[in-house]
């Protein structure tokens, strides 16, 4: 029985892991597990039984491999956020945010609240809807109109 399914089990292990040597080890573990649990096997469809054992062995290996990985310096430092903004850019960003806030506060209700939440606080429409209890379509219309009003104010015109 084992000779008949060696290539099948190995190919399953190799496809799931992508590592030739780990696939050999996992195939060997598969047959060892099958031998140990042979008494509980019902004798029907041994091919599916071995394939399932091999697949489970590979899944367990892949789960363990994820925990074993240690980040290298390159991948570790790539994941660390870097604030590479110059002081000038930070001041300009702050000035833009203050101008945006001024424009939003210059709007009349209900556009003022929607504009502050959407443009200044950067909330999603669904979050604003949950917060205010307003219809999403109504908020979308108000945001569209508020954007036009803010654009006019930004350019120096009146609303």
C-alpha positions as CSV (number, residue, x, y, z in Angstrom):
1,X,0.0,0.0,0.0
2,X,2.8,2.5,0.9
3,X,4.7,2.1,-2.4
4,X,1.5,2.8,-4.3
5,X,0.9,6.2,-2.7
6,X,4.5,7.5,-2.1
7,X,4.6,9.8,-5.0
8,X,1.0,11.1,-4.4
9,X,1.7,12.0,-0.7
10,X,5.1,13.6,-1.6
11,X,3.5,15.7,-4.4
12,X,0.8,16.9,-2.0
13,X,3.4,17.9,0.6
14,X,5.6,19.5,-2.0
15,X,2.8,21.6,-3.5
16,X,1.6,22.8,-0.1
17,X,5.0,23.7,1.3
18,X,7.1,24.5,-1.7
19,X,10.2,23.0,0.0
20,X,11.5,19.7,-1.3
21,X,13.2,18.6,1.9
22,X,10.3,19.6,4.2
23,X,8.0,17.7,1.8
24,X,10.1,14.6,2.2
25,X,9.9,14.9,6.0
26,X,6.2,15.6,5.9
27,X,5.6,12.6,3.6
28,X,7.5,10.4,6.0
29,X,5.5,11.8,9.0
30,X,2.3,11.1,7.0
31,X,3.1,7.4,6.6
32,X,4.2,7.2,10.2
33,X,0.9,8.7,11.4
34,X,-1.0,6.4,9.0
35,X,0.9,3.3,10.4
36,X,0.2,4.4,14.0
37,X,-3.5,4.9,13.4
38,X,-4.0,1.9,11.1
39,X,-6.1,0.1,13.7
40,X,-8.7,2.9,13.5
41,X,-8.8,2.9,9.7
42,X,-12.0,1.4,8.3
43,X,-10.3,0.1,5.2
44,X,-12.3,2.2,2.7
45,X,-10.7,4.7,0.4
46,X,-7.1,4.6,1.7
47,X,-6.0,7.1,-1.0
48,X,-8.3,9.8,0.5
49,X,-7.3,8.9,4.0
50,X,-3.6,9.3,3.2
51,X,-4.2,12.5,1.3
52,X,-6.1,14.0,4.3
53,X,-3.3,13.0,6.7
54,X,-0.7,14.6,4.4
55,X,-2.7,17.7,4.0
56,X,-3.2,18.1,7.8
57,X,0.5,17.5,8.4
58,X,1.3,20.3,5.9
59,X,-1.2,22.7,7.4
60,X,0.3,22.1,10.8
61,X,3.8,22.6,9.5
62,X,2.8,25.9,7.8
63,X,1.2,27.1,11.0
64,X,4.4,26.3,13.0
65,X,6.6,27.9,10.3
66,X,4.7,31.2,10.6
67,X,5.5,31.3,14.3
68,X,9.1,30.3,13.8
69,X,9.9,33.2,11.4
70,X,12.1,35.8,12.8
71,X,12.2,39.2,11.1
72,X,15.4,40.2,9.5
73,X,16.7,43.7,9.9
74,X,15.4,44.8,6.5
75,X,11.9,43.5,7.0
76,X,11.8,44.8,10.6
77,X,12.8,48.3,9.8
78,X,10.6,48.4,6.7
79,X,7.6,47.8,9.0
80,X,8.5,50.6,11.4
81,X,6.7,53.8,10.4
82,X,9.1,56.6,9.6
83,X,8.1,60.2,10.0
84,X,10.2,61.7,7.3
85,X,8.3,64.9,7.1
86,X,10.5,68.0,7.2
87,X,9.7,70.8,9.7
88,X,8.6,73.0,6.8
89,X,6.2,70.4,5.5
90,X,4.8,69.9,9.0
91,X,4.2,73.6,9.3
92,X,2.5,73.8,5.9
93,X,0.3,70.8,6.7
94,X,-0.7,72.5,9.9
95,X,-1.5,75.7,8.0
96,X,-3.6,73.7,5.5
97,X,-5.5,72.0,8.3
98,X,-6.2,75.3,10.0
99,X,-7.5,76.8,6.8
100,X,-9.7,73.7,6.2
101,X,-11.1,74.0,9.7
102,X,-11.8,77.7,9.2
103,X,-13.6,77.0,5.9
104,X,-15.6,74.2,7.5
105,X,-16.6,76.3,10.4
106,X,-17.7,79.1,8.0
107,X,-20.5,76.8,6.6
108,X,-24.0,76.9,7.9
109,X,-25.8,74.0,9.4
110,X,-26.1,71.1,8.5
111,X,-23.0,71.4,6.2
112,X,-20.7,72.6,9.0
113,X,-21.1,69.4,11.1
114,X,-20.8,67.1,8.1
115,X,-17.8,69.0,6.7
116,X,-16.0,68.9,10.0
117,X,-16.6,65.2,10.4
118,X,-15.8,64.2,6.9
119,X,-13.0,66.6,5.8
120,X,-11.4,67.7,9.0
121,X,-11.8,64.6,11.3
122,X,-11.6,62.3,8.3
123,X,-14.5,60.1,9.3
124,X,-16.1,57.6,6.9
125,X,-19.7,58.3,5.8
126,X,-20.9,55.2,7.6
127,X,-19.3,56.5,10.8
128,X,-21.0,59.9,10.4
129,X,-24.3,58.1,9.8
130,X,-23.9,56.1,12.9
131,X,-22.9,59.1,14.9
132,X,-25.7,61.4,13.7
133,X,-28.4,59.0,12.8
134,X,-28.8,60.5,9.3
135,X,-29.4,58.6,6.1
136,X,-26.2,57.8,4.1
137,X,-27.6,59.2,0.9
138,X,-28.5,62.5,2.7
139,X,-24.9,62.7,4.0
140,X,-23.4,62.0,0.6
141,X,-25.4,64.9,-0.8
142,X,-24.5,67.2,2.0
143,X,-20.8,66.3,1.6
144,X,-20.9,67.0,-2.1
145,X,-22.5,70.4,-1.5
146,X,-20.1,71.2,1.4
147,X,-17.2,70.4,-0.8
148,X,-18.3,73.0,-3.4
149,X,-18.8,75.6,-0.7
150,X,-15.4,74.9,0.8
151,X,-13.8,75.2,-2.6
152,X,-15.3,78.6,-3.0
153,X,-14.2,79.7,0.4
154,X,-10.7,78.4,-0.1
155,X,-10.4,80.4,-3.3
156,X,-11.4,83.5,-1.4
157,X,-15.1,83.8,-2.4
158,X,-18.2,83.8,-0.3
159,X,-20.5,81.0,0.1
